[in-house]
Amino acid sequence: MSRFQSRLLGAAALSVLIAAPIAQAQASDEDEVSVQDEIVVVGQYLYTDQINALKAPTPIIDVPQSLSIITADQILQQGFDRISDLISYTPGVNASQGEGHRDAVVFRGVRSTADFFIDGVRDDVQYYRPLYNLEQVEILRGANALLFGRGGTGGLINRVTKKAELDDQFAGYQASVDTFGAFGAQVDSNFVVSDNAAIRVNAMYESLENHRDFYDGDRFGINPTAKIELSPATTVDLSYEYINHERFIDRGIPTGTNGRPVEAFEDIVFGDADLNTTELEAHLLRGVVQHQINDTLKARVTASYSDYDKLYQNFYASSFNQAADPTRVGIDGYVDTTQRRSFTLTGDLIGEFETGSIGHTFVAGAEYIDTSNDNDRFNAFWSGSSDDVEFFLVQRPLNFRGGVGVNFDGVATTNDFTADLNDRSAAEVEVFSIYVNDQIEVNEYLDIIVGLRFDSFDFAVDVVDPVLFDTGTVSIDTRSSTDDRVSPRAGLVFKPQENVSLYASYSESFLPRSGEQFATISGGDPFDPDVFETAEIGVKWDFVPGLSFTAAYFQNEQTRADRDDDTGENFEVRGLEIEGIELQLQGNVTEQLFVTAGYSYLDGETDNGAEIPRELPENTFSVWGAYQVTDKLGFGLGATYQDESFITDFDIGDTGPHPTLPAYTRVDAAAYYDISDTMRVQLNIENLTDELYYPTSHSTHQATVAPPLNAKITLSGKF
């Protein structure tokens, strides 16, 4: 028996021992068992009839994997503005810096910038995603290829957007300002056009500011949607979203001889006040047709088109040796552009029926994706060093601006972002998938989940040779690959009581060697995709309607194709192995008290046990409680803790100080008062204890300096 199998078996036995007394304590007459009603959707049910993560109406207690749901009410209550805010209160998931221009998430030790979805449709461009138009956010953990295809190797985030409503007319608003000077406004209005048609408009504007020098920016988004009821059995949902976003890029500060960020540099921005910037313009169109064929079968077709145009350019600290010279820092940089256009067409058949005494919740579907991606990157080229790195005196601010300055040796230097091509590529991606999943209700105690997905992933890319380009010659190398993969999923859900489930599941996912962003295929014959396997067991317990607890043990393993340099023979190696425990409690403890709390323990290794992976805090913990003191007044208090983690992979044989993000605890608070039935004023305080901490980093000398104590006041309402 392997180490993986023995640990899984031991954890399974442990979960049974835990669940047995729970079930016994909850034993009662069948009539007294509390059953969640599907109309109670506050954090307890996925919006499965609105193109969500699972595609079929499945209660969370029957889903054999760990997941978290953050509702629109919770986003407002905790003052969340970014995906990283949500992650800080989610077990098993932590944020990565994303080079200051994109959402980047570490799902159970697996880094990703592409495992994002909107209403179940892939949204893999690198940018900061807004939260203004969301009904809820679903964070699924573990391999998820069955319903989502490639990627989803450690988990994924699905944003469920607000849709037009046929039976309600309202206008909502939200306006906020914080102590840094940032401010924003949102509107959410629904208009009933006729008995069978409605239009809803969500829009937002934000002016961005924070505690760092030069930081500014703004973003605008508008998302009109329409719902049309063609007949009692057929509805159409249409959506268009426009996003325009510009902001300063801040890559953080260097680490010193002790491997920790240099606190003396906390106020220094190691970038260019004028040129560190990212710009995004995006158009997203979606259409969904749903038809109830009969009492047991529904059909759904989704068509989506997206067009992204993005630029980011930046300078950052790339080298620093505190022991040799604490006043000298090397500055590198680049400019990168991406144009991506994607068309996705998905068709699903969803059935709920019985064969004899056995029930089925059945999903069968097919998906087609056509993506084109143009990308280029030019390195910095400094006249003083005739290289991409120039050394400057460490001071506030650094002695260059607009790409022009004086270097450490007192020599004038100028950057040229057109002289040194790093890469240029034009890629075409075509994916065809079919999948089937059946949740089989054997009896009132046992569900069996089985599913398969087949993906055909065709990738072709034209790559410009950067060496020849620099000589004035254009040479294009065309590379291509085709990956045909079958991804299985299986699970068991045992329910000794209606409100208690024990589950075990196994799933797979894959990531083609073209990577998440389709830049290129590494030279020579393409390797097979990386394969990720997840095995998970757990317990879910709905104490009472509206309050649930989940405990899960999991192990993820990556298998990677490689080649012997001497013989040329292909073989497989284990690239990454992560195991851990996740605990989560969420819901209303009483009518006045709402609590969400999570804990995760993560342990991992890479390269056949030779390294400990980067950005893997061993322990994370978060808790948030909101108490309604009176009908009008409420308070919230929370804390999030993250263990220290390595900034780069740690060689187990290394004995010296290693680049490390120190452990930290951040305390947040809120107070809210209902001025009337339709208007609320709210105060959110982040980092109440004013702790200096570094939550993320992209590389050794780019540790993010988190905001100090700051407050935001928000006025929201609906009429």
VEXKEKE-922066 format. One record per residue (C-alpha): residue number from 0; x, z, y. Coordinates in Angstrom, 1 decimal. Each point is the difference from the previous one (the first is absolute). Layout:
BEGIN
NUM; X; Z; Y
...
***
This chain:
BEGIN
0; 0.0; 0.0; 0.0
1; 1.4; -1.0; 3.4
2; 0.5; 2.4; 2.9
3; -2.8; -1.8; 1.8
4; -2.4; 0.3; -2.9
5; 0.8; 3.7; -0.6
6; -0.5; 0.9; 3.6
7; -3.3; -1.9; 0.1
8; -1.2; 1.7; -3.2
9; 1.0; 3.4; 1.3
10; -1.7; -0.5; 3.3
11; -3.1; -1.3; -1.8
12; -0.2; 3.2; -2.0
13; 0.5; 2.0; 3.2
14; -2.9; -1.7; 1.7
15; -2.3; 0.7; -2.9
16; 1.0; 3.7; 0.1
17; -0.8; 0.0; 3.8
18; -3.2; -1.9; -0.3
19; -1.5; 1.9; -2.9
20; -0.6; 3.3; 1.9
21; -1.2; -2.0; 3.0
22; -2.6; -1.8; -2.2
23; -1.0; 3.3; -1.6
24; -0.3; 1.7; 3.3
25; -2.3; -2.8; 1.2
26; -2.1; -0.1; -3.2
27; -3.7; 0.2; 0.8
28; -3.3; -1.6; -1.0
29; 0.1; -3.7; 0.6
30; -2.7; 0.3; 2.6
31; 2.2; 2.2; 2.1
32; 3.1; -2.3; 0.2
33; 0.6; -1.3; 3.5
34; 0.3; -3.8; 0.0
35; 1.4; -1.8; 2.9
36; -2.6; -2.3; 1.5
37; 1.4; -3.5; 0.9
38; -1.4; 0.2; 3.5
39; 2.3; 2.9; 0.8
40; 3.0; -2.0; 1.1
41; 2.0; 2.5; 2.0
42; 3.3; -0.3; -1.8
43; -1.6; 0.1; -3.5
44; -0.9; -3.6; -0.7
45; 1.8; -3.2; 0.6
46; -2.1; -2.6; 2.0
47; -0.1; -2.1; -3.2
48; -2.8; -2.2; 1.2
49; 2.1; -1.0; 3.0
50; 3.0; -1.8; -1.6
51; 2.1; 3.1; -0.5
52; 2.9; 0.9; -2.2
53; -1.8; 0.3; -3.4
54; -2.5; -2.9; 0.4
55; -2.6; 1.8; -2.1
56; -2.2; 3.1; 0.7
57; 2.1; 2.7; -1.6
58; 0.0; 3.8; 0.9
59; 3.4; 1.3; 0.9
60; -0.3; 2.5; -2.9
61; -0.1; -2.9; -2.4
62; 3.1; -1.8; 1.4
63; 3.0; 0.6; -2.3
64; 2.6; 0.3; 2.7
65; 0.9; 2.1; 3.0
66; -1.3; -1.2; 3.4
67; -0.8; 1.2; 3.5
68; -2.7; -0.9; 2.4
69; 0.2; 0.5; 3.8
70; -3.3; -0.6; 1.8
71; -0.5; -1.1; 3.6
72; -1.2; 3.5; 0.9
73; 3.2; 1.5; -1.4
74; 2.1; -2.6; 1.9
75; -1.7; 1.1; 3.3
76; 0.1; 3.7; -0.8
77; 3.7; 0.1; -0.7
78; 0.8; -2.4; 2.8
79; 1.7; -2.6; -2.2
80; 1.3; -3.2; 1.7
81; 2.2; -1.5; -2.7
82; 0.2; -0.6; -3.7
83; 3.0; 2.5; -0.1
84; -2.3; 2.7; 1.4
85; -2.3; -0.4; -3.1
86; 3.0; 0.0; -2.3
87; 1.3; 3.3; 1.3
88; -3.1; 1.7; -1.4
89; 0.0; -1.9; -3.4
90; 1.7; 1.3; -3.1
91; 2.4; -2.2; -1.9
92; 0.5; -2.3; 3.0
93; 2.5; 0.1; 2.9
94; 0.8; -2.2; 2.9
95; 3.1; -2.2; 0.6
96; 1.2; -1.0; 3.4
97; -0.7; -3.7; -0.3
98; 2.8; -0.8; 2.5
99; -2.4; 1.0; 2.8
100; -2.2; -3.0; -0.3
101; -2.2; 0.3; -3.1
102; -1.9; 2.3; -2.3
103; 2.2; 0.9; -3.0
104; -1.1; 2.4; -2.7
105; 1.8; 1.6; -3.0
106; -2.6; 0.2; -2.8
107; 1.3; 2.5; -2.6
108; 3.6; -1.0; 0.8
109; -0.7; -3.8; 0.2
110; 0.5; -1.4; 3.5
111; -2.4; -2.7; 1.3
112; -0.8; -1.9; 3.1
113; -2.6; -2.3; -1.6
114; -2.4; 2.1; -2.2
115; -2.7; 0.0; 2.7
116; -3.5; -1.4; -0.3
117; -3.0; -0.5; 2.2
118; -3.3; 0.3; -1.8
119; 1.9; -0.8; -3.2
120; 1.7; -3.1; 1.5
121; 3.8; -0.1; 0.1
122; 1.5; 0.8; 3.4
123; 3.8; -0.2; -0.6
124; 1.5; -0.9; 3.4
125; 2.3; 2.6; 1.5
126; -1.7; 1.6; 3.0
127; -1.7; 3.2; 1.2
128; -3.6; 0.0; -1.2
129; -2.6; 1.4; 2.4
130; -2.7; 2.5; -1.1
131; -2.7; -0.7; 2.6
132; -2.4; -1.9; -2.2
133; 0.1; 1.9; -3.3
134; -2.7; 1.7; -2.0
135; 2.7; 1.6; -2.3
136; 3.4; -0.4; -1.4
137; 0.6; 0.0; -3.8
138; 3.5; 0.9; -1.2
139; 0.4; -0.8; -3.7
140; 3.1; 1.2; -1.9
141; 1.5; -1.6; -3.0
142; 0.4; -3.7; -1.2
143; -3.1; -1.9; 1.0
144; 0.5; -3.7; -1.0
145; -3.3; -0.2; -1.8
146; -2.1; -0.3; 3.1
147; 2.7; -0.9; 2.5
148; 2.6; -2.2; -1.7
149; 3.7; 0.1; 0.9
150; 1.4; 3.0; 1.8
151; -1.9; 3.3; 0.0
152; 2.9; 1.2; -2.0
153; -0.2; 3.7; 1.1
154; -3.3; -0.1; 1.7
155; -1.9; -1.7; 2.8
156; -2.1; 0.6; 3.1
157; -3.4; -1.7; 0.5
158; -1.7; 0.1; 3.3
159; -3.8; -0.2; -0.1
160; -1.3; -1.4; 3.3
161; -3.3; 0.7; 1.7
162; -2.7; -2.6; -0.6
163; -3.1; -1.0; 2.0
164; -3.1; 2.0; -1.0
165; -3.5; -1.5; -0.2
166; -1.9; 3.2; 0.5
167; 1.7; 1.8; 2.9
168; 0.8; -0.8; 3.7
169; 2.6; 2.1; 1.7
170; 3.0; 0.0; 2.4
171; 3.0; 2.3; -0.6
172; 3.0; 0.7; 2.1
173; 3.3; 1.9; 0.0
174; 2.6; 0.5; 2.7
175; 3.2; 2.1; -0.1
176; 3.1; 0.9; 1.9
177; 3.1; 2.0; -1.1
178; 2.7; 2.0; 1.6
179; 2.5; -2.9; -0.3
180; -2.2; -2.2; 2.2
181; -1.4; -2.2; -2.8
182; -3.7; -0.8; 0.2
183; -2.5; -2.0; -1.9
184; -3.7; -0.9; -0.3
185; -2.2; -1.3; -2.8
186; -3.6; -1.3; -0.2
187; -2.2; -0.4; -3.1
188; -3.4; -1.7; 0.6
189; -2.6; -1.2; -2.4
190; -2.8; -2.4; 1.1
191; -3.0; -0.9; -2.2
192; -0.7; -3.6; 0.7
193; -3.0; -0.3; -2.3
194; -1.5; 1.5; -3.1
195; 2.7; -1.8; -2.1
196; 3.0; -0.3; 2.4
197; 2.3; 2.4; 1.9
198; 3.3; -0.2; 1.9
199; 2.5; 2.8; 0.4
200; 3.0; 0.0; 2.4
201; 3.0; 2.4; -0.3
202; 2.7; -0.3; 2.6
203; 3.0; 2.0; 1.2
204; 2.8; 0.2; 2.6
205; 3.0; 2.3; -0.1
206; 2.8; 0.5; 2.6
207; 2.9; 1.4; -2.0
208; 2.4; 2.7; 1.2
209; 2.0; 2.8; -1.8
210; 2.9; 2.4; 0.5
211; 2.8; -2.6; -0.3
212; 1.7; -1.9; 2.9
213; -1.2; -3.5; 0.6
214; -2.9; 0.3; -2.4
215; -3.1; -1.8; 1.0
216; -2.4; -2.7; -1.2
217; -3.6; -0.8; -0.4
218; -2.4; -1.4; -2.6
219; -3.4; -1.6; 0.1
220; -2.4; -0.6; -2.9
221; -3.5; -1.3; -0.3
222; -2.1; -0.4; -3.2
223; -3.5; -1.5; 0.3
224; -1.9; -0.1; -3.3
225; -3.4; -1.4; -1.0
226; -2.3; 0.7; -2.9
227; -2.7; -2.4; -1.0
228; -2.6; 0.6; -2.7
229; -0.9; -3.4; -1.4
230; -2.4; 1.6; -2.5
231; -0.6; 3.4; -1.5
232; 2.6; -0.8; -2.6
233; 2.6; -1.8; 2.2
234; 2.1; 1.2; 2.9
235; 2.8; -1.6; 2.0
236; 2.6; 2.0; 1.9
237; 2.2; -1.8; 2.5
238; 3.0; 1.5; 1.9
239; 2.6; -1.2; 2.5
240; 2.8; 2.3; 1.3
241; 2.5; -0.7; 2.7
242; 3.1; 2.2; 0.5
243; 2.6; -0.2; 2.7
244; 2.8; 2.6; -0.1
245; 3.2; 0.5; 1.9
246; 2.2; 3.1; -0.1
247; 3.6; 1.3; 0.4
248; 2.0; 0.4; -3.2
249; 1.9; 3.2; -0.5
250; 2.2; 0.3; -3.1
251; 1.0; 3.6; 0.5
252; 3.4; 1.8; 0.1
253; 3.1; 0.2; -2.2
254; 1.0; 2.6; -2.5
255; 3.1; 2.0; 0.3
256; 2.8; 1.4; -2.3
257; -2.4; 2.4; -1.6
258; -2.4; -2.8; -1.0
259; -2.7; 1.2; 2.3
260; -1.3; -1.7; 3.2
261; 2.1; 1.0; 3.0
262; -2.2; 2.4; 2.0
263; 2.1; -0.5; 3.2
264; -1.2; -3.7; 0.0
265; -3.8; 0.9; -0.2
266; -0.6; -1.5; 3.5
267; 2.1; -3.1; -0.3
268; -1.5; -3.4; -0.9
269; 2.5; -2.2; -1.8
270; -1.6; -3.2; 1.1
271; -0.6; -2.4; 2.8
272; -2.5; 1.1; 2.6
273; -1.1; -3.6; 0.5
274; 0.5; -1.8; -3.3
275; -1.1; 2.5; -2.6
276; -3.5; -1.3; -0.4
277; -2.5; -1.3; -2.5
278; -3.0; -2.3; 0.7
279; -2.9; -0.9; -2.3
280; -3.0; -2.3; 0.3
281; -2.4; -0.2; -2.9
282; -3.3; -1.7; -0.9
283; -1.9; 1.2; -3.1
284; -3.2; -1.5; -1.3
285; -2.0; 1.2; -2.9
286; -3.3; -1.0; -1.6
287; -1.8; 1.7; -2.9
288; -3.1; -1.2; -1.8
289; -1.7; 2.4; -2.4
290; -2.9; -0.9; -2.2
291; -1.9; 2.3; -2.4
292; -0.6; -2.3; -2.9
293; -2.2; 2.5; -1.8
294; -0.3; 3.7; -0.5
295; 3.3; 0.2; -1.9
296; 2.2; -2.7; 1.5
297; 1.4; -0.7; 3.4
298; 2.1; -2.9; 1.3
299; 2.4; 0.2; 2.9
300; 2.2; -2.6; 1.6
301; 2.6; 0.8; 2.7
302; 1.9; -2.5; 2.1
303; 2.7; 1.1; 2.4
304; 2.4; -1.8; 2.4
305; 2.7; 1.7; 2.0
306; 2.6; -1.3; 2.5
307; 2.8; 2.3; 1.1
308; 2.7; -0.9; 2.6
309; 2.6; 2.8; 0.4
310; 3.3; 0.5; 1.7
311; 2.2; 3.0; 0.0
312; 3.5; 0.4; 1.5
313; 2.1; 3.2; 0.2
314; 3.3; 1.7; 0.3
315; 0.8; 3.1; -2.0
316; 2.8; 2.4; -1.0
317; 1.7; -1.5; -3.0
318; 3.3; 1.9; -0.2
319; 1.0; 3.5; 1.2
320; 2.9; 2.2; -1.1
321; -0.4; 3.4; 1.5
322; 3.3; 1.4; -1.4
323; 2.1; -2.9; 1.3
324; -1.6; -0.4; 3.4
325; -3.4; 1.6; 0.9
326; -0.2; -2.0; 3.2
327; 0.1; -3.5; -1.6
328; -2.9; -1.8; -1.6
329; -0.4; -3.5; -1.5
330; -3.1; -1.9; 1.1
331; -1.4; -2.9; -2.1
332; -3.1; -2.0; 0.4
333; -2.1; -3.1; -0.8
334; -3.1; -2.0; 0.9
335; -2.5; -0.9; -2.6
336; -3.2; -2.1; 0.1
337; -2.7; -0.4; -2.6
338; -3.0; -2.4; -0.1
339; -2.3; 0.5; -3.0
340; -3.2; -1.6; -0.9
341; -2.0; 1.0; -3.0
342; -3.3; -1.1; -1.6
343; -1.6; 2.1; -2.7
344; -3.1; -0.8; -2.1
345; -1.3; 2.6; -2.4
346; -3.1; 0.0; -2.2
347; -1.3; 3.0; -2.0
348; -2.8; 0.6; -2.4
349; -0.9; 3.7; -0.2
350; -2.3; 1.2; -2.7
351; -1.6; 3.3; -1.0
352; -1.7; -0.2; -3.3
353; -0.3; 1.5; -3.5
354; 0.7; -1.4; -3.5
355; -2.0; 2.3; -2.2
356; 0.9; 3.6; 1.0
357; 3.3; -1.0; 1.7
358; 0.1; -0.6; 3.7
359; 2.2; -2.4; 1.9
360; 1.2; -0.4; 3.5
361; 1.6; -3.4; -0.2
362; 2.0; -2.0; 2.5
363; 1.2; -3.6; -0.6
364; 1.6; -2.0; 2.7
365; 2.4; -2.8; 1.2
366; 2.2; -0.2; 3.0
367; 1.9; -2.8; 1.8
368; 2.6; 0.6; 2.7
369; 1.8; -2.6; 2.0
370; 2.7; 1.3; 2.4
371; 2.5; -1.7; 2.2
372; 2.8; 2.0; 1.6
373; 2.6; -1.1; 2.5
374; 2.7; 2.5; 0.8
375; 3.4; 0.1; 1.8
376; 2.5; 2.6; 1.1
377; 2.9; -0.3; 2.4
378; 2.6; 2.8; 0.1
379; 1.4; 1.4; 3.2
380; 3.2; -1.7; 1.2
381; 2.0; 2.0; 2.6
382; 2.6; -1.8; 2.1
383; 2.2; 3.0; 0.2
384; 0.5; 0.4; -3.7
385; -0.9; -3.6; -1.1
386; -2.1; 1.8; -2.7
387; -3.5; 1.4; -0.6
388; 1.2; 3.6; 0.7
389; 1.3; 1.2; 3.3
390; 1.2; 3.6; 0.7
391; -1.3; 1.9; 3.0
392; 0.5; 3.5; 1.5
393; -2.6; 2.4; -1.1
394; -1.9; 1.0; 3.1
395; -3.6; 0.0; 1.4
396; -0.7; -2.8; 0.5
397; 2.5; -2.2; -1.9
398; 2.0; -2.4; 2.2
399; -1.9; -3.2; -0.7
400; -3.4; -1.4; 1.0
401; -1.5; -3.4; -0.5
402; 2.8; -0.8; -2.4
403; 2.7; 0.4; 2.7
404; 2.3; 3.0; 0.4
405; 3.4; 1.6; -0.2
406; 1.4; 1.0; -3.4
407; 1.9; 3.0; -1.1
408; 3.3; -1.5; 1.1
409; -1.3; -0.8; 3.5
410; -0.4; -3.7; -0.7
411; -3.0; -1.9; 1.3
412; -2.1; -1.3; -3.0
413; -3.1; -2.2; -0.4
414; -2.2; -0.5; -3.0
415; -1.2; -3.4; -1.1
416; -3.0; 0.0; -2.4
417; 0.3; -3.8; -0.8
418; 3.6; -0.2; -1.2
419; -0.1; 1.5; -3.5
420; -2.7; -0.9; -2.4
421; -0.6; 2.6; -2.7
422; -2.7; -1.9; -1.9
423; -2.8; -2.5; 0.5
424; -2.6; -0.9; -2.6
425; -3.3; -1.7; -0.4
426; -2.0; 1.3; -3.1
427; -3.1; -1.1; -1.8
428; -1.8; 2.4; -2.3
429; -2.9; -0.9; -2.3
430; -1.6; 2.6; -2.2
431; -2.9; -0.4; -2.5
432; -1.3; 3.1; -1.7
433; -2.8; 0.9; -2.4
434; -0.9; 3.5; -1.0
435; -2.5; 2.1; -2.0
436; -0.6; 3.7; -0.1
437; -2.6; 2.0; -1.9
438; -0.7; 3.7; 0.4
439; -1.8; 0.8; -3.2
440; -2.2; 3.1; -0.2
441; 0.2; 0.9; -3.7
442; -2.2; 3.0; 0.6
443; -0.6; 2.6; 2.7
444; 3.4; 1.6; -0.7
445; 2.3; -3.0; -0.5
446; 0.9; -3.2; 2.0
447; 2.5; -2.6; -1.1
448; 1.5; -2.3; 2.6
449; 1.7; -3.2; -1.1
450; 1.1; -3.0; 2.1
451; 2.3; -3.0; 0.2
452; 1.2; -2.2; 2.9
453; 1.8; -3.3; -0.2
454; 2.0; -1.2; 3.0
455; 1.7; -3.3; 0.5
456; 2.4; 0.4; 2.9
457; 1.6; -3.2; 1.3
458; 2.7; 0.4; 2.7
459; 2.1; -2.7; 1.7
460; 2.2; 0.5; 3.0
461; 2.3; -2.2; 2.1
462; 3.0; 2.0; 1.1
463; 2.4; -1.1; 2.7
464; 3.7; 0.6; -0.7
465; 1.1; 2.3; 2.9
466; 3.7; -0.8; -0.4
467; -0.6; -3.7; 0.4
468; -2.5; 0.6; 2.7
469; 2.6; 1.8; 2.1
470; 2.2; -3.2; -0.2
471; -2.8; -2.1; 1.3
472; -1.1; -1.3; -3.5
473; -3.4; 0.6; -1.5
474; 0.0; 0.3; -3.7
475; -3.2; 1.0; -1.8
476; 0.0; 1.6; -3.5
477; -3.4; -0.1; -1.7
478; -0.7; 2.8; -2.5
479; -3.1; 0.6; -2.1
480; -1.3; 2.1; -2.7
481; -3.2; 0.4; -2.0
482; -1.0; 3.4; -1.4
483; -2.9; 0.3; -2.5
484; -0.8; 3.7; -0.6
485; -2.6; 1.9; -1.9
486; -0.6; 3.5; 1.4
487; -2.0; 2.5; -2.2
488; -1.9; 3.1; 1.0
489; -1.4; 2.7; -2.4
490; -1.5; 3.4; 0.5
491; -2.0; 2.8; -1.5
492; -2.3; 2.3; 1.9
493; -1.4; 3.1; -1.9
494; -2.7; 1.9; 1.8
495; -0.7; 3.4; -1.7
496; -2.4; 0.6; 3.0
497; -1.5; -2.5; 2.4
498; 2.2; 1.5; 2.8
499; 3.3; 0.2; -2.0
500; 2.1; -2.9; -1.3
501; 3.2; -0.2; -1.9
502; 1.7; -3.4; 0.1
503; 2.9; -1.9; -1.3
504; 1.0; -3.5; 1.1
505; 2.7; -2.7; -0.3
506; 0.4; -2.9; 2.3
507; 2.6; -2.7; 1.0
508; 0.9; -2.0; 3.0
509; 2.7; -2.5; 0.9
510; 2.0; -1.1; 3.0
511; 1.5; -3.5; 0.0
512; 3.7; -0.3; 0.9
513; -1.1; -1.9; 3.1
514; -0.7; 3.5; 1.4
515; -2.8; 1.3; 2.1
516; 0.5; -2.3; 3.0
517; 1.0; -3.4; -1.7
518; 3.3; -0.4; 1.8
519; 1.9; -1.5; -3.0
520; 1.0; 0.1; -3.6
521; 3.5; 1.3; -0.7
522; 2.2; -2.9; -1.1
523; 0.1; -1.5; -3.4
524; -2.8; -0.1; -2.5
525; -2.7; 2.4; 1.0
526; -0.4; 3.2; -1.9
527; -3.3; 1.3; -1.5
528; -2.0; 2.3; 2.3
529; 0.6; 3.7; 0.1
530; -2.6; 1.7; -2.1
531; -1.4; 3.5; 0.9
532; -1.8; 2.2; -2.5
533; -2.1; 3.1; 0.8
534; -1.2; 2.5; -2.4
535; -2.2; 2.8; 1.4
536; -2.1; 2.9; -1.2
537; -2.1; 2.3; 2.1
538; -2.9; 2.3; 0.6
539; -2.8; -0.6; 2.6
540; -2.5; 2.8; 0.8
541; -2.8; -0.2; 2.5
542; -0.6; 3.7; 0.6
543; -3.2; -0.7; 1.9
544; -1.4; -3.2; 1.6
545; 2.5; -0.8; 2.8
546; 3.0; 2.0; -1.3
547; 2.4; -1.5; -2.5
548; 3.4; 0.8; -1.6
549; 2.4; -2.3; -1.8
550; 3.2; 0.8; -1.9
551; 2.1; -2.8; -1.4
552; 3.3; -0.5; -1.8
553; 1.5; -3.5; 0.0
554; 3.1; -2.0; -0.9
555; 0.9; -3.4; 1.5
556; 2.7; -2.2; -1.6
557; 1.5; -3.2; 1.3
558; 1.4; -2.6; -2.3
559; 2.4; -2.5; 1.6
560; 1.5; -3.2; -1.3
561; 3.8; -0.4; 0.4
562; 2.8; -2.2; -1.3
563; 3.4; 0.7; -1.5
564; 2.7; -1.3; 2.4
565; 2.3; -0.9; -2.9
566; -2.3; -1.4; -2.7
567; -2.9; -1.2; 2.2
568; -2.4; 1.7; -2.4
569; -3.2; 1.3; 1.4
570; -1.1; 3.6; -0.7
571; -2.3; 2.7; 1.4
572; 0.9; 3.2; 1.8
573; -1.9; 2.9; 1.3
574; 0.1; -0.1; 3.7
575; -2.1; 2.9; 1.2
576; -1.7; 3.0; -1.7
577; -2.2; 2.4; 1.8
578; -2.0; 2.9; -1.4
579; -2.1; 2.5; 1.8
580; -3.0; 2.2; 0.5
581; -2.7; -0.3; 2.6
582; -2.6; 2.5; 1.0
583; -2.9; -0.7; 2.5
584; -2.9; 2.0; 1.3
585; -2.5; -1.5; 2.4
586; -3.5; 0.7; 1.2
587; -2.3; 2.6; 1.5
588; 0.8; 3.5; -1.2
589; -3.1; 1.2; 1.9
590; -2.3; -1.6; 2.5
591; 2.3; 1.0; 2.8
592; 3.5; -0.5; -1.7
593; 1.5; -3.4; -1.0
594; 3.4; 0.1; -1.7
595; 2.4; -2.7; -1.2
596; 3.2; 1.1; -1.7
597; 2.6; -1.8; -2.1
598; 3.2; 0.7; -1.8
599; 2.5; -2.3; -1.9
600; 3.1; 0.6; -2.0
601; 2.1; -3.2; -0.5
602; 3.1; -0.5; -2.1
603; 1.8; -3.3; -0.4
604; 3.1; -1.9; -0.9
605; 1.2; -3.5; 0.2
606; 2.6; -2.3; -1.7
607; -0.3; 1.6; -3.5
608; 0.3; 3.5; 1.4
609; 3.0; -0.6; 2.2
610; -1.8; 0.5; 3.4
611; -2.7; 2.0; 1.6
612; -2.3; -2.3; 2.1
613; -0.2; 0.1; 3.7
614; -3.0; 1.3; 1.9
615; -1.2; 2.2; -2.9
616; -0.8; 3.5; 1.3
617; -0.3; 2.3; -3.1
618; -2.8; 2.0; 1.5
619; -2.7; -0.9; 2.6
620; -2.9; 2.2; 1.0
621; -2.8; -0.5; 2.5
622; -3.1; 1.9; 1.0
623; -2.7; -0.5; 2.6
624; -3.0; 2.2; 0.7
625; -2.8; -0.5; 2.4
626; -2.4; 2.8; 0.8
627; -3.3; -0.4; 1.8
628; -0.4; 3.2; 2.0
629; -3.3; -0.8; 1.5
630; -2.2; -3.1; 0.2
631; 2.1; -1.2; 2.9
632; 3.5; 1.4; -0.5
633; 2.5; -0.6; -2.7
634; 3.7; 0.5; -0.7
635; 2.6; -1.7; -2.2
636; 3.4; 1.2; -1.2
637; 2.4; -1.7; -2.4
638; 3.6; -0.3; -1.1
639; 2.1; -2.5; -1.9
640; 3.2; 0.7; -1.8
641; 2.6; -2.4; -1.3
642; 3.1; 0.9; -2.0
643; 3.4; -1.5; 0.9
644; 0.5; -3.5; -1.3
645; 3.0; -2.4; -0.2
646; 0.1; -2.8; 2.6
647; 1.8; -2.2; -2.5
648; 0.2; 0.1; -3.8
649; 2.1; 2.9; -1.1
650; 2.8; -0.5; -2.6
651; -0.2; 2.9; -2.3
652; 3.8; 0.1; -0.3
653; 0.4; 0.2; 3.8
654; 1.1; 3.5; 1.2
655; 0.3; -0.6; 3.8
656; -2.8; 0.4; 2.6
657; -2.6; -2.7; -0.4
658; -2.3; -1.5; 2.7
659; -3.0; 2.3; -0.2
660; -3.2; 0.7; 1.9
661; -0.4; 3.8; 0.2
662; -3.2; 1.7; -1.2
663; -2.6; 0.7; 2.7
664; -3.4; 1.6; 0.6
665; -2.3; -1.3; 2.7
666; -3.1; 1.9; 1.2
667; -3.0; -1.8; 1.5
668; -3.1; 1.4; 1.6
669; -3.3; -1.2; 1.5
670; -3.0; 1.3; 1.9
671; -3.2; -1.8; 0.6
672; -3.2; 0.7; 2.0
673; -3.3; -1.9; -0.1
674; -1.1; -0.4; 3.6
675; -3.2; -1.4; -1.2
676; -1.5; -1.5; -3.2
677; 1.7; -3.3; 0.9
678; 3.3; 1.0; 1.7
679; 3.1; 1.9; -1.2
680; 3.2; 1.1; 1.7
681; 2.9; 0.7; -2.2
682; 3.6; 1.3; 0.3
683; 2.7; -0.9; -2.6
684; 3.4; 1.7; 0.1
685; 2.8; -1.5; -2.1
686; 3.1; 2.0; -0.9
687; -1.4; 3.3; 1.4
688; 3.2; 1.9; -0.7
689; 2.1; -2.7; 1.8
690; 2.3; -0.5; -3.0
691; 2.9; -2.6; 0.2
692; -0.2; -2.0; -3.1
693; 0.7; -3.5; -1.5
694; -2.8; -1.3; -2.2
695; 1.4; -3.4; -0.9
696; 3.1; -2.2; 0.1
697; 0.7; -3.6; -0.8
698; 3.7; 0.4; -0.7
699; 2.9; 2.4; 0.5
700; 0.2; -0.1; 3.8
701; -3.7; -0.6; 0.8
702; -1.8; 3.3; -0.4
703; -3.4; 0.3; 1.9
704; -0.3; 2.7; 2.6
705; -3.5; 1.4; -0.4
706; -2.1; 0.8; 3.1
707; 0.2; 3.6; 1.4
708; -3.1; 2.0; 0.7
709; -2.6; -2.3; 1.5
710; -3.8; 0.0; 0.6
711; -2.7; -2.6; 0.2
712; -3.5; 0.4; 1.4
713; -2.8; -2.2; -1.2
714; -3.5; -0.7; 1.2
715; -2.2; -1.6; -2.6
716; -3.7; -0.6; -0.4
717; -2.8; -2.3; -1.1
718; -3.3; -1.1; 1.5
***
